[in-house]
């Protein structure tokens, strides 16, 4: 609900999954790969390869074409289908999940390179390997210098993809997360509100919002200093993130000392329940505020609004309703929440 954690690239040696029914070949491959500093996991056939792939998430797969139980061509097709399913899943949830740890771009890059190793060297078999999804192809008897070079090239390529993914995640984090509170920023708030408005206009469900303002926050900064004010903002933001009820709820720093909570599929009663929980959570913080005219501790004024989105209305209407309710809360003495309904 709060933001995005930057993606990190593993510093462990590359992990290679070797699938070959010939034990002698597996031993030779393991020895050659470990001499290169790689980690190796061995399996006997394509079925074991798929099981191991799900468990260990290798950096590359060395796959024999002719094996019992499931041959390399069939296994390769299944591995390719896993990558496709991951992309389909990412597309299905794109821009609807407040956590963007799995972006569409990273799913495109996620596919593990597959190097087919086989005694089949006829044109039909080579074409069949690439059609099944193999990234590269070498024949037996193995020419070890060639295999080493192709492995290095594929692993370097995969590493570049991971670095690009890391950069993409970091940029996404910077673009959508408030640096101080680690909550969603205003840009993410706007994008998420628009997306949920469209979704709920199609489905006919309620969308609720809470706009929050720390009471007399300017006086807090004046008395305790901006570093203390930053800590106060972080603590308040943490309470908001904790009290939001569902994984669809988005908590954002709306601007300055203002925060917002977007709550899809939430009726007015549910939004009021969240507002009450937030108010109680802020009071539990017991942050001393001698500059407040309503309490000895930090408090919030909140405006709560609920609407059923339609194609004839716009998200700004929900913001206006919540903002008016927030104004009423302030005018009514602060340290309270008011509903627009």
Secondary structure as UniProt FT lines:
FT   STRAND          15..19
FT   HELIX           23..35
FT   TURN            36..37
FT   STRAND          39..43
FT   HELIX           46..56
FT   STRAND          60..64
FT   HELIX           72..93
FT   TURN            94..96
FT   HELIX           104..109
FT   STRAND          113..118
FT   HELIX           123..132
FT   STRAND          136..139
FT   HELIX           144..176
FT   TURN            179..181
FT   HELIX           186..203
FT   STRAND          206..214
FT   TURN            215..216
FT   HELIX           217..224
FT   HELIX           226..243
FT   TURN            247..248
FT   STRAND          250..255
FT   TURN            256..257
FT   STRAND          258..264
FT   HELIX           268..285
FT   TURN            290..291
FT   STRAND          300..308
FT   TURN            311..312
FT   HELIX           315..331
FT   TURN            332..333
FT   STRAND          336..339
//
